[in-house]
Amino acid sequence: MTPKPTETEVPAIEIKATPFDPRFPNTNQTKHCFQSYLDFYRCEKVKGEGDSVCKYFKDVYTDLCPSVWLEKWETQRAEGTFPGRI
């Protein structure tokens, strides 16, 4: 029989999720997803590309938004047909 691993042998796993935002209290997080997407690109527009402050918004929208939406929005931004105001 193999011995149980001790606490020092078990790797620590850090689980992160999007924190609660009181602006979006409902279960449906569609608005939160879209707003975080806009906030990320607005932040990059003001602070510059790759700024660490903007990373929060990117983490939120990548956590909440379906990848199909993100691909569509990226295509729309590239074509100049994105409906949001960035």
mmCIF file as gemmi writes it, N, C-alpha and C atoms, coordinates in Angstrom:
data_model
loop_
_atom_site.group_PDB
_atom_site.id
_atom_site.type_symbol
_atom_site.label_atom_id
_atom_site.label_alt_id
_atom_site.label_comp_id
_atom_site.label_asym_id
_atom_site.label_entity_id
_atom_site.label_seq_id
_atom_site.pdbx_PDB_ins_code
_atom_site.Cartn_x
_atom_site.Cartn_y
_atom_site.Cartn_z
_atom_site.occupancy
_atom_site.B_iso_or_equiv
_atom_site.pdbx_formal_charge
_atom_site.auth_seq_id
_atom_site.auth_asym_id
_atom_site.pdbx_PDB_model_num
ATOM 1 N N . MET Axp A 1 ? 0.841 -1.174 0 1 0 ? 1 A 1
ATOM 2 C CA . MET Axp A 1 ? 0 0 0 1 0 ? 1 A 1
ATOM 3 C C . MET Axp A 1 ? 0.89 1.243 0 1 0 ? 1 A 1
ATOM 4 N N . THR Axp A 2 ? 0.561 2.203 -0.872 1 0 ? 2 A 1
ATOM 5 C CA . THR Axp A 2 ? 1.368 3.422 -0.941 1 0 ? 2 A 1
ATOM 6 C C . THR Axp A 2 ? 0.933 4.404 0.142 1 0 ? 2 A 1
ATOM 7 N N . PRO Axp A 3 ? 1.892 5.089 0.726 1 0 ? 3 A 1
ATOM 8 C CA . PRO Axp A 3 ? 1.54 6.06 1.763 1 0 ? 3 A 1
ATOM 9 C C . PRO Axp A 3 ? 0.864 7.282 1.156 1 0 ? 3 A 1
ATOM 10 N N . LYS Axp A 4 ? 0.034 7.943 1.947 1 0 ? 4 A 1
ATOM 11 C CA . LYS Axp A 4 ? -0.633 9.169 1.515 1 0 ? 4 A 1
ATOM 12 C C . LYS Axp A 4 ? 0.412 10.274 1.364 1 0 ? 4 A 1
ATOM 13 N N . PRO Axp A 5 ? 0.256 11.136 0.359 1 0 ? 5 A 1
ATOM 14 C CA . PRO Axp A 5 ? 1.211 12.233 0.215 1 0 ? 5 A 1
ATOM 15 C C . PRO Axp A 5 ? 1.056 13.229 1.365 1 0 ? 5 A 1
ATOM 16 N N . THR Axp A 6 ? 2.147 13.762 1.783 1 0 ? 6 A 1
ATOM 17 C CA . THR Axp A 6 ? 2.096 14.773 2.847 1 0 ? 6 A 1
ATOM 18 C C . THR Axp A 6 ? 1.695 16.099 2.244 1 0 ? 6 A 1
ATOM 19 N N . GLU Axp A 7 ? 1.396 17.034 3.096 1 0 ? 7 A 1
ATOM 20 C CA . GLU Axp A 7 ? 0.952 18.354 2.637 1 0 ? 7 A 1
ATOM 21 C C . GLU Axp A 7 ? 2.01 19.038 1.778 1 0 ? 7 A 1
ATOM 22 N N . THR Axp A 8 ? 3.25 18.816 2.063 1 0 ? 8 A 1
ATOM 23 C CA . THR Axp A 8 ? 4.312 19.466 1.285 1 0 ? 8 A 1
ATOM 24 C C . THR Axp A 8 ? 4.429 18.886 -0.116 1 0 ? 8 A 1
ATOM 25 N N . GLU Axp A 9 ? 3.938 17.688 -0.332 1 0 ? 9 A 1
ATOM 26 C CA . GLU Axp A 9 ? 4.027 17.056 -1.639 1 0 ? 9 A 1
ATOM 27 C C . GLU Axp A 9 ? 2.863 17.404 -2.555 1 0 ? 9 A 1
ATOM 28 N N . VAL Axp A 10 ? 1.783 17.905 -2.013 1 0 ? 10 A 1
ATOM 29 C CA . VAL Axp A 10 ? 0.604 18.235 -2.802 1 0 ? 10 A 1
ATOM 30 C C . VAL Axp A 10 ? 0.781 19.646 -3.38 1 0 ? 10 A 1
ATOM 31 N N . PRO Axp A 11 ? 0.714 19.777 -4.708 1 0 ? 11 A 1
ATOM 32 C CA . PRO Axp A 11 ? 0.893 21.099 -5.309 1 0 ? 11 A 1
ATOM 33 C C . PRO Axp A 11 ? -0.308 22.005 -5.005 1 0 ? 11 A 1
ATOM 34 N N . ALA Axp A 12 ? -0.021 23.268 -4.803 1 0 ? 12 A 1
ATOM 35 C CA . ALA Axp A 12 ? -1.081 24.24 -4.545 1 0 ? 12 A 1
ATOM 36 C C . ALA Axp A 12 ? -1.734 24.635 -5.863 1 0 ? 12 A 1
ATOM 37 N N . ILE Axp A 13 ? -3.038 24.61 -5.888 1 0 ? 13 A 1
ATOM 38 C CA . ILE Axp A 13 ? -3.792 24.98 -7.078 1 0 ? 13 A 1
ATOM 39 C C . ILE Axp A 13 ? -4.545 26.265 -6.769 1 0 ? 13 A 1
ATOM 40 N N . GLU Axp A 14 ? -4.325 27.26 -7.591 1 0 ? 14 A 1
ATOM 41 C CA . GLU Axp A 14 ? -5.008 28.533 -7.399 1 0 ? 14 A 1
ATOM 42 C C . GLU Axp A 14 ? -6.139 28.641 -8.412 1 0 ? 14 A 1
ATOM 43 N N . ILE Axp A 15 ? -7.356 28.758 -7.918 1 0 ? 15 A 1
ATOM 44 C CA . ILE Axp A 15 ? -8.525 28.86 -8.78 1 0 ? 15 A 1
ATOM 45 C C . ILE Axp A 15 ? -9.016 30.301 -8.741 1 0 ? 15 A 1
ATOM 46 N N . LYS Axp A 16 ? -9.145 30.884 -9.926 1 0 ? 16 A 1
ATOM 47 C CA . LYS Axp A 16 ? -9.62 32.26 -10.021 1 0 ? 16 A 1
ATOM 48 C C . LYS Axp A 16 ? -10.888 32.278 -10.862 1 0 ? 16 A 1
ATOM 49 N N . ALA Axp A 17 ? -11.777 33.161 -10.499 1 0 ? 17 A 1
ATOM 50 C CA . ALA Axp A 17 ? -13.003 33.364 -11.272 1 0 ? 17 A 1
ATOM 51 C C . ALA Axp A 17 ? -13.313 34.853 -11.263 1 0 ? 17 A 1
ATOM 52 N N . THR Axp A 18 ? -14.168 35.25 -12.147 1 0 ? 18 A 1
ATOM 53 C CA . THR Axp A 18 ? -14.563 36.644 -12.211 1 0 ? 18 A 1
ATOM 54 C C . THR Axp A 18 ? -15.28 37.028 -10.928 1 0 ? 18 A 1
ATOM 55 N N . PRO Axp A 19 ? -14.852 38.106 -10.275 1 0 ? 19 A 1
ATOM 56 C CA . PRO Axp A 19 ? -15.512 38.51 -9.033 1 0 ? 19 A 1
ATOM 57 C C . PRO Axp A 19 ? -16.894 39.102 -9.295 1 0 ? 19 A 1
ATOM 58 N N . PHE Axp A 20 ? -17.705 39.151 -8.27 1 0 ? 20 A 1
ATOM 59 C CA . PHE Axp A 20 ? -19.047 39.721 -8.373 1 0 ? 20 A 1
ATOM 60 C C . PHE Axp A 20 ? -18.956 41.202 -8.705 1 0 ? 20 A 1
ATOM 61 N N . ASP Axp A 21 ? -19.783 41.653 -9.625 1 0 ? 21 A 1
ATOM 62 C CA . ASP Axp A 21 ? -19.874 43.067 -9.984 1 0 ? 21 A 1
ATOM 63 C C . ASP Axp A 21 ? -21.303 43.508 -9.721 1 0 ? 21 A 1
ATOM 64 N N . PRO Axp A 22 ? -21.524 44.431 -8.768 1 0 ? 22 A 1
ATOM 65 C CA . PRO Axp A 22 ? -22.889 44.825 -8.426 1 0 ? 22 A 1
ATOM 66 C C . PRO Axp A 22 ? -23.652 45.507 -9.569 1 0 ? 22 A 1
ATOM 67 N N . ARG Axp A 23 ? -22.947 45.936 -10.613 1 0 ? 23 A 1
ATOM 68 C CA . ARG Axp A 23 ? -23.649 46.527 -11.766 1 0 ? 23 A 1
ATOM 69 C C . ARG Axp A 23 ? -24.413 45.47 -12.551 1 0 ? 23 A 1
ATOM 70 N N . PHE Axp A 24 ? -24.029 44.195 -12.368 1 0 ? 24 A 1
ATOM 71 C CA . PHE Axp A 24 ? -24.637 43.097 -13.115 1 0 ? 24 A 1
ATOM 72 C C . PHE Axp A 24 ? -25.064 42.005 -12.136 1 0 ? 24 A 1
ATOM 73 N N . PRO Axp A 25 ? -26.164 42.226 -11.378 1 0 ? 25 A 1
ATOM 74 C CA . PRO Axp A 25 ? -26.542 41.294 -10.321 1 0 ? 25 A 1
ATOM 75 C C . PRO Axp A 25 ? -27.234 40.016 -10.788 1 0 ? 25 A 1
ATOM 76 N N . ASN Axp A 26 ? -27.679 39.973 -12.015 1 0 ? 26 A 1
ATOM 77 C CA . ASN Axp A 26 ? -28.451 38.828 -12.489 1 0 ? 26 A 1
ATOM 78 C C . ASN Axp A 26 ? -27.559 37.67 -12.917 1 0 ? 26 A 1
ATOM 79 N N . THR Axp A 27 ? -28.18 36.524 -13.05 1 0 ? 27 A 1
ATOM 80 C CA . THR Axp A 27 ? -27.465 35.331 -13.477 1 0 ? 27 A 1
ATOM 81 C C . THR Axp A 27 ? -26.961 35.482 -14.909 1 0 ? 27 A 1
ATOM 82 N N . ASN Axp A 28 ? -27.743 36.11 -15.767 1 0 ? 28 A 1
ATOM 83 C CA . ASN Axp A 28 ? -27.342 36.316 -17.155 1 0 ? 28 A 1
ATOM 84 C C . ASN Axp A 28 ? -26.206 37.343 -17.191 1 0 ? 28 A 1
ATOM 85 N N . GLN Axp A 29 ? -25.027 36.918 -17.611 1 0 ? 29 A 1
ATOM 86 C CA . GLN Axp A 29 ? -23.847 37.774 -17.581 1 0 ? 29 A 1
ATOM 87 C C . GLN Axp A 29 ? -23.49 38.348 -18.958 1 0 ? 29 A 1
ATOM 88 N N . THR Axp A 30 ? -24.444 38.378 -19.878 1 0 ? 30 A 1
ATOM 89 C CA . THR Axp A 30 ? -24.187 38.88 -21.224 1 0 ? 30 A 1
ATOM 90 C C . THR Axp A 30 ? -23.719 40.326 -21.202 1 0 ? 30 A 1
ATOM 91 N N . LYS Axp A 31 ? -24.406 41.185 -20.47 1 0 ? 31 A 1
ATOM 92 C CA . LYS Axp A 31 ? -24.023 42.601 -20.402 1 0 ? 31 A 1
ATOM 93 C C . LYS Axp A 31 ? -22.649 42.772 -19.76 1 0 ? 31 A 1
ATOM 94 N N . HIS Axp A 32 ? -22.382 41.984 -18.725 1 0 ? 32 A 1
ATOM 95 C CA . HIS Axp A 32 ? -21.085 42.048 -18.044 1 0 ? 32 A 1
ATOM 96 C C . HIS Axp A 32 ? -19.974 41.649 -19.017 1 0 ? 32 A 1
ATOM 97 N N . CYS Axp A 33 ? -20.206 40.624 -19.804 1 0 ? 33 A 1
ATOM 98 C CA . CYS Axp A 33 ? -19.255 40.168 -20.808 1 0 ? 33 A 1
ATOM 99 C C . CYS Axp A 33 ? -18.955 41.286 -21.802 1 0 ? 33 A 1
ATOM 100 N N . PHE Axp A 34 ? -19.998 41.854 -22.391 1 0 ? 34 A 1
ATOM 101 C CA . PHE Axp A 34 ? -19.83 42.882 -23.417 1 0 ? 34 A 1
ATOM 102 C C . PHE Axp A 34 ? -19.171 44.137 -22.839 1 0 ? 34 A 1
ATOM 103 N N . GLN Axp A 35 ? -19.604 44.549 -21.647 1 0 ? 35 A 1
ATOM 104 C CA . GLN Axp A 35 ? -19.044 45.746 -21.021 1 0 ? 35 A 1
ATOM 105 C C . GLN Axp A 35 ? -17.561 45.555 -20.7 1 0 ? 35 A 1
ATOM 106 N N . SER Axp A 36 ? -17.181 44.383 -20.258 1 0 ? 36 A 1
ATOM 107 C CA . SER Axp A 36 ? -15.771 44.111 -19.96 1 0 ? 36 A 1
ATOM 108 C C . SER Axp A 36 ? -14.933 44.119 -21.231 1 0 ? 36 A 1
ATOM 109 N N . TYR Axp A 37 ? -15.503 43.626 -22.318 1 0 ? 37 A 1
ATOM 110 C CA . TYR Axp A 37 ? -14.813 43.67 -23.613 1 0 ? 37 A 1
ATOM 111 C C . TYR Axp A 37 ? -14.56 45.116 -24.024 1 0 ? 37 A 1
ATOM 112 N N . LEU Axp A 38 ? -15.597 45.947 -23.918 1 0 ? 38 A 1
ATOM 113 C CA . LEU Axp A 38 ? -15.445 47.364 -24.246 1 0 ? 38 A 1
ATOM 114 C C . LEU Axp A 38 ? -14.442 48.039 -23.313 1 0 ? 38 A 1
ATOM 115 N N . ASP Axp A 39 ? -14.547 47.761 -22.023 1 0 ? 39 A 1
ATOM 116 C CA . ASP Axp A 39 ? -13.654 48.373 -21.037 1 0 ? 39 A 1
ATOM 117 C C . ASP Axp A 39 ? -12.193 48.028 -21.314 1 0 ? 39 A 1
ATOM 118 N N . PHE Axp A 40 ? -11.926 46.789 -21.731 1 0 ? 40 A 1
ATOM 119 C CA . PHE Axp A 40 ? -10.55 46.392 -22.034 1 0 ? 40 A 1
ATOM 120 C C . PHE Axp A 40 ? -9.98 47.246 -23.165 1 0 ? 40 A 1
ATOM 121 N N . TYR Axp A 41 ? -10.718 47.385 -24.258 1 0 ? 41 A 1
ATOM 122 C CA . TYR Axp A 41 ? -10.195 48.141 -25.397 1 0 ? 41 A 1
ATOM 123 C C . TYR Axp A 41 ? -10.183 49.64 -25.123 1 0 ? 41 A 1
ATOM 124 N N . ARG Axp A 42 ? -11.105 50.125 -24.313 1 0 ? 42 A 1
ATOM 125 C CA . ARG Axp A 42 ? -11.05 51.538 -23.907 1 0 ? 42 A 1
ATOM 126 C C . ARG Axp A 42 ? -9.825 51.793 -23.036 1 0 ? 42 A 1
ATOM 127 N N . CYS Axp A 43 ? -9.552 50.863 -22.134 1 0 ? 43 A 1
ATOM 128 C CA . CYS Axp A 43 ? -8.389 50.975 -21.255 1 0 ? 43 A 1
ATOM 129 C C . CYS Axp A 43 ? -7.106 50.973 -22.077 1 0 ? 43 A 1
ATOM 130 N N . GLU Axp A 44 ? -7.011 50.065 -23.037 1 0 ? 44 A 1
ATOM 131 C CA . GLU Axp A 44 ? -5.813 50.016 -23.884 1 0 ? 44 A 1
ATOM 132 C C . GLU Axp A 44 ? -5.671 51.277 -24.724 1 0 ? 44 A 1
ATOM 133 N N . LYS Axp A 45 ? -6.78 51.85 -25.108 1 0 ? 45 A 1
ATOM 134 C CA . LYS Axp A 45 ? -6.743 53.085 -25.899 1 0 ? 45 A 1
ATOM 135 C C . LYS Axp A 45 ? -6.155 54.227 -25.065 1 0 ? 45 A 1
ATOM 136 N N . VAL Axp A 46 ? -6.498 54.257 -23.771 1 0 ? 46 A 1
ATOM 137 C CA . VAL Axp A 46 ? -6.032 55.319 -22.88 1 0 ? 46 A 1
ATOM 138 C C . VAL Axp A 46 ? -4.639 55.02 -22.334 1 0 ? 46 A 1
ATOM 139 N N . LYS Axp A 47 ? -4.428 53.814 -21.826 1 0 ? 47 A 1
ATOM 140 C CA . LYS Axp A 47 ? -3.183 53.463 -21.134 1 0 ? 47 A 1
ATOM 141 C C . LYS Axp A 47 ? -2.098 52.922 -22.063 1 0 ? 47 A 1
ATOM 142 N N . GLY Axp A 48 ? -2.49 52.471 -23.239 1 0 ? 48 A 1
ATOM 143 C CA . GLY Axp A 48 ? -1.519 51.871 -24.147 1 0 ? 48 A 1
ATOM 144 C C . GLY Axp A 48 ? -1.642 50.361 -24.146 1 0 ? 48 A 1
ATOM 145 N N . GLU Axp A 49 ? -1.218 49.771 -25.23 1 0 ? 49 A 1
ATOM 146 C CA . GLU Axp A 49 ? -1.344 48.33 -25.403 1 0 ? 49 A 1
ATOM 147 C C . GLU Axp A 49 ? -0.438 47.578 -24.429 1 0 ? 49 A 1
ATOM 148 N N . GLY Axp A 50 ? -0.977 46.545 -23.804 1 0 ? 50 A 1
ATOM 149 C CA . GLY Axp A 50 ? -0.198 45.704 -22.906 1 0 ? 50 A 1
ATOM 150 C C . GLY Axp A 50 ? -0.077 46.219 -21.482 1 0 ? 50 A 1
ATOM 151 N N . ASP Axp A 51 ? -0.834 47.245 -21.119 1 0 ? 51 A 1
ATOM 152 C CA . ASP Axp A 51 ? -0.772 47.771 -19.757 1 0 ? 51 A 1
ATOM 153 C C . ASP Axp A 51 ? -1.365 46.765 -18.776 1 0 ? 51 A 1
ATOM 154 N N . SER Axp A 52 ? -0.737 46.606 -17.632 1 0 ? 52 A 1
ATOM 155 C CA . SER Axp A 52 ? -1.168 45.595 -16.663 1 0 ? 52 A 1
ATOM 156 C C . SER Axp A 52 ? -2.529 45.919 -16.036 1 0 ? 52 A 1
ATOM 157 N N . VAL Axp A 53 ? -2.898 47.19 -15.987 1 0 ? 53 A 1
ATOM 158 C CA . VAL Axp A 53 ? -4.199 47.581 -15.428 1 0 ? 53 A 1
ATOM 159 C C . VAL Axp A 53 ? -5.33 47.014 -16.282 1 0 ? 53 A 1
ATOM 160 N N . CYS Axp A 54 ? -5.132 46.996 -17.577 1 0 ? 54 A 1
ATOM 161 C CA . CYS Axp A 54 ? -6.162 46.53 -18.507 1 0 ? 54 A 1
ATOM 162 C C . CYS Axp A 54 ? -6.332 45.012 -18.479 1 0 ? 54 A 1
ATOM 163 N N . LYS Axp A 55 ? -5.342 44.31 -17.967 1 0 ? 55 A 1
ATOM 164 C CA . LYS Axp A 55 ? -5.387 42.847 -17.936 1 0 ? 55 A 1
ATOM 165 C C . LYS Axp A 55 ? -6.604 42.334 -17.167 1 0 ? 55 A 1
ATOM 166 N N . TYR Axp A 56 ? -7.028 43.068 -16.138 1 0 ? 56 A 1
ATOM 167 C CA . TYR Axp A 56 ? -8.201 42.662 -15.361 1 0 ? 56 A 1
ATOM 168 C C . TYR Axp A 56 ? -9.415 42.498 -16.274 1 0 ? 56 A 1
ATOM 169 N N . PHE Axp A 57 ? -9.664 43.493 -17.127 1 0 ? 57 A 1
ATOM 170 C CA . PHE Axp A 57 ? -10.827 43.448 -18.014 1 0 ? 57 A 1
ATOM 171 C C . PHE Axp A 57 ? -10.717 42.302 -19.015 1 0 ? 57 A 1
ATOM 172 N N . LYS Axp A 58 ? -9.511 42.041 -19.492 1 0 ? 58 A 1
ATOM 173 C CA . LYS Axp A 58 ? -9.325 40.933 -20.427 1 0 ? 58 A 1
ATOM 174 C C . LYS Axp A 58 ? -9.602 39.604 -19.738 1 0 ? 58 A 1
ATOM 175 N N . ASP Axp A 59 ? -9.131 39.469 -18.502 1 0 ? 59 A 1
ATOM 176 C CA . ASP Axp A 59 ? -9.395 38.24 -17.749 1 0 ? 59 A 1
ATOM 177 C C . ASP Axp A 59 ? -10.895 38.029 -17.55 1 0 ? 59 A 1
ATOM 178 N N . VAL Axp A 60 ? -11.613 39.117 -17.274 1 0 ? 60 A 1
ATOM 179 C CA . VAL Axp A 60 ? -13.063 39.022 -17.054 1 0 ? 60 A 1
ATOM 180 C C . VAL Axp A 60 ? -13.775 38.61 -18.335 1 0 ? 60 A 1
ATOM 181 N N . TYR Axp A 61 ? -13.496 39.31 -19.434 1 0 ? 61 A 1
ATOM 182 C CA . TYR Axp A 61 ? -14.252 38.964 -20.646 1 0 ? 61 A 1
ATOM 183 C C . TYR Axp A 61 ? -13.862 37.601 -21.206 1 0 ? 61 A 1
ATOM 184 N N . THR Axp A 62 ? -12.623 37.182 -21.039 1 0 ? 62 A 1
ATOM 185 C CA . THR Axp A 62 ? -12.28 35.838 -21.516 1 0 ? 62 A 1
ATOM 186 C C . THR Axp A 62 ? -12.908 34.762 -20.636 1 0 ? 62 A 1
ATOM 187 N N . ASP Axp A 63 ? -13.182 35.098 -19.38 1 0 ? 63 A 1
ATOM 188 C CA . ASP Axp A 63 ? -13.845 34.157 -18.467 1 0 ? 63 A 1
ATOM 189 C C . ASP Axp A 63 ? -15.342 34.068 -18.744 1 0 ? 63 A 1
ATOM 190 N N . LEU Axp A 64 ? -15.973 35.198 -19.063 1 0 ? 64 A 1
ATOM 191 C CA . LEU Axp A 64 ? -17.43 35.252 -19.207 1 0 ? 64 A 1
ATOM 192 C C . LEU Axp A 64 ? -17.948 35.026 -20.629 1 0 ? 64 A 1
ATOM 193 N N . CYS Axp A 65 ? -17.222 35.501 -21.621 1 0 ? 65 A 1
ATOM 194 C CA . CYS Axp A 65 ? -17.743 35.504 -22.991 1 0 ? 65 A 1
ATOM 195 C C . CYS Axp A 65 ? -17.471 34.199 -23.725 1 0 ? 65 A 1
ATOM 196 N N . PRO Axp A 66 ? -18.445 33.723 -24.482 1 0 ? 66 A 1
ATOM 197 C CA . PRO Axp A 66 ? -18.203 32.56 -25.342 1 0 ? 66 A 1
ATOM 198 C C . PRO Axp A 66 ? -17.175 32.917 -26.426 1 0 ? 66 A 1
ATOM 199 N N . SER Axp A 67 ? -16.321 31.993 -26.766 1 0 ? 67 A 1
ATOM 200 C CA . SER Axp A 67 ? -15.253 32.257 -27.741 1 0 ? 67 A 1
ATOM 201 C C . SER Axp A 67 ? -15.809 32.62 -29.119 1 0 ? 67 A 1
ATOM 202 N N . VAL Axp A 68 ? -16.984 32.123 -29.445 1 0 ? 68 A 1
ATOM 203 C CA . VAL Axp A 68 ? -17.606 32.457 -30.736 1 0 ? 68 A 1
ATOM 204 C C . VAL Axp A 68 ? -17.896 33.957 -30.801 1 0 ? 68 A 1
ATOM 205 N N . TRP Axp A 69 ? -18.377 34.519 -29.71 1 0 ? 69 A 1
ATOM 206 C CA . TRP Axp A 69 ? -18.642 35.957 -29.66 1 0 ? 69 A 1
ATOM 207 C C . TRP Axp A 69 ? -17.356 36.747 -29.825 1 0 ? 69 A 1
ATOM 208 N N . LEU Axp A 70 ? -16.316 36.319 -29.116 1 0 ? 70 A 1
ATOM 209 C CA . LEU Axp A 70 ? -15.041 37.039 -29.164 1 0 ? 70 A 1
ATOM 210 C C . LEU Axp A 70 ? -14.472 37.036 -30.58 1 0 ? 70 A 1
ATOM 211 N N . GLU Axp A 71 ? -14.541 35.896 -31.244 1 0 ? 71 A 1
ATOM 212 C CA . GLU Axp A 71 ? -14.061 35.816 -32.624 1 0 ? 71 A 1
ATOM 213 C C . GLU Axp A 71 ? -14.857 36.753 -33.528 1 0 ? 71 A 1
ATOM 214 N N . LYS Axp A 72 ? -16.167 36.79 -33.344 1 0 ? 72 A 1
ATOM 215 C CA . LYS Axp A 72 ? -17.026 37.655 -34.156 1 0 ? 72 A 1
ATOM 216 C C . LYS Axp A 72 ? -16.696 39.125 -33.899 1 0 ? 72 A 1
ATOM 217 N N . TRP Axp A 73 ? -16.528 39.49 -32.63 1 0 ? 73 A 1
ATOM 218 C CA . TRP Axp A 73 ? -16.227 40.888 -32.289 1 0 ? 73 A 1
ATOM 219 C C . TRP Axp A 73 ? -14.863 41.308 -32.819 1 0 ? 73 A 1
ATOM 220 N N . GLU Axp A 74 ? -13.888 40.408 -32.752 1 0 ? 74 A 1
ATOM 221 C CA . GLU Axp A 74 ? -12.553 40.724 -33.279 1 0 ? 74 A 1
ATOM 222 C C . GLU Axp A 74 ? -12.622 40.951 -34.791 1 0 ? 74 A 1
ATOM 223 N N . THR Axp A 75 ? -13.389 40.126 -35.483 1 0 ? 75 A 1
ATOM 224 C CA . THR Axp A 75 ? -13.572 40.292 -36.929 1 0 ? 75 A 1
ATOM 225 C C . THR Axp A 75 ? -14.259 41.614 -37.222 1 0 ? 75 A 1
ATOM 226 N N . GLN Axp A 76 ? -15.306 41.938 -36.469 1 0 ? 76 A 1
ATOM 227 C CA . GLN Axp A 76 ? -16.025 43.194 -36.668 1 0 ? 76 A 1
ATOM 228 C C . GLN Axp A 76 ? -15.121 44.4 -36.4 1 0 ? 76 A 1
ATOM 229 N N . ARG Axp A 77 ? -14.292 44.323 -35.356 1 0 ? 77 A 1
ATOM 230 C CA . ARG Axp A 77 ? -13.377 45.434 -35.067 1 0 ? 77 A 1
ATOM 231 C C . ARG Axp A 77 ? -12.387 45.624 -36.209 1 0 ? 77 A 1
ATOM 232 N N . ALA Axp A 78 ? -11.87 44.51 -36.764 1 0 ? 78 A 1
ATOM 233 C CA . ALA Axp A 78 ? -10.921 44.579 -37.863 1 0 ? 78 A 1
ATOM 234 C C . ALA Axp A 78 ? -11.561 45.17 -39.125 1 0 ? 78 A 1
ATOM 235 N N . GLU Axp A 79 ? -12.835 44.853 -39.334 1 0 ? 79 A 1
ATOM 236 C CA . GLU Axp A 79 ? -13.55 45.349 -40.517 1 0 ? 79 A 1
ATOM 237 C C . GLU Axp A 79 ? -14.13 46.736 -40.308 1 0 ? 79 A 1
ATOM 238 N N . GLY Axp A 80 ? -14.146 47.221 -39.072 1 0 ? 80 A 1
ATOM 239 C CA . GLY Axp A 80 ? -14.714 48.534 -38.784 1 0 ? 80 A 1
ATOM 240 C C . GLY Axp A 80 ? -16.22 48.534 -38.638 1 0 ? 80 A 1
ATOM 241 N N . THR Axp A 81 ? -16.812 47.357 -38.372 1 0 ? 81 A 1
ATOM 242 C CA . THR Axp A 81 ? -18.278 47.263 -38.248 1 0 ? 81 A 1
ATOM 243 C C . THR Axp A 81 ? -18.717 46.92 -36.824 1 0 ? 81 A 1
ATOM 244 N N . PHE Axp A 82 ? -17.802 46.999 -35.865 1 0 ? 82 A 1
ATOM 245 C CA . PHE Axp A 82 ? -18.145 46.656 -34.479 1 0 ? 82 A 1
ATOM 246 C C . PHE Axp A 82 ? -19.164 47.665 -33.944 1 0 ? 82 A 1
ATOM 247 N N . PRO Axp A 83 ? -20.266 47.183 -33.322 1 0 ? 83 A 1
ATOM 248 C CA . PRO Axp A 83 ? -21.331 48.085 -32.89 1 0 ? 83 A 1
ATOM 249 C C . PRO Axp A 83 ? -21.026 48.876 -31.614 1 0 ? 83 A 1
ATOM 250 N N . GLY Axp A 84 ? -20.046 48.48 -30.842 1 0 ? 84 A 1
ATOM 251 C CA . GLY Axp A 84 ? -19.738 49.178 -29.586 1 0 ? 84 A 1
ATOM 252 C C . GLY Axp A 84 ? -18.895 50.418 -29.799 1 0 ? 84 A 1
ATOM 253 N N . ARG Axp A 85 ? -18.947 51.323 -28.822 1 0 ? 85 A 1
ATOM 254 C CA . ARG Axp A 85 ? -18.161 52.551 -28.872 1 0 ? 85 A 1
ATOM 255 C C . ARG Axp A 85 ? -16.908 52.361 -28.026 1 0 ? 85 A 1
ATOM 256 N N . ILE Axp A 86 ? -15.778 52.245 -28.69 1 0 ? 86 A 1
ATOM 257 C CA . ILE Axp A 86 ? -14.516 52.046 -27.97 1 0 ? 86 A 1
ATOM 258 C C . ILE Axp A 86 ? -13.743 53.339 -27.935 1 0 ? 86 A 1
